[in-house]
Amino acid sequence: MSELCPRFEKAMQIISKRWVGLILFELLTGEKRFSEMESNLPISGRLLSDRLKMLEKEGIVERNIYSEFPVRIEYSLSKKGESLRPVIDDIQSWANDWIELDEVSDKITES
């Protein structure tokens, strides 16, 4: 039996955390303010903030502060985060081919 690669295991722990996939999908369209993401995603502000901090710590998301009045803070994918684009695109393609909409509705209401 082959041993699981520790890097693969860590990568799966990061991207499989609840809501991380949707946050990455949202940021693939470009830089976003926190309030934009909060209104576009079905996630609480506290949890969104926690996930963004975790993704920033992992070097996947960058927090950009613009010294304007009021201060503007936007989030974007780093080079490391942007490199996940083909992975997210492949998951989207797989979902389009294999996931039925009624399955999605059932799973969302169960959680």
C-alpha angles and dihedrals in degrees: 000000000000121000118243113252109246091219092053090048092051092047090052091048090055101044096037094058109117113273095006092106092053092046091052091046089052093049092049087075091060145273114341138188117235092247091053092053092044091055094043097048130061092234135107119254092242094053092044089053091049092050093047091051090050092048090047091051089051090052093244098110129039124210111215118198118198116197099226129123109288096026112250120214121189133178127219139166117268120223086269091051094045088055087068090067095096090048093051091044090052091049089050090050092048091048091050090052101040114019118086116211093233088056090054093050092049093050094047093051091048094056 
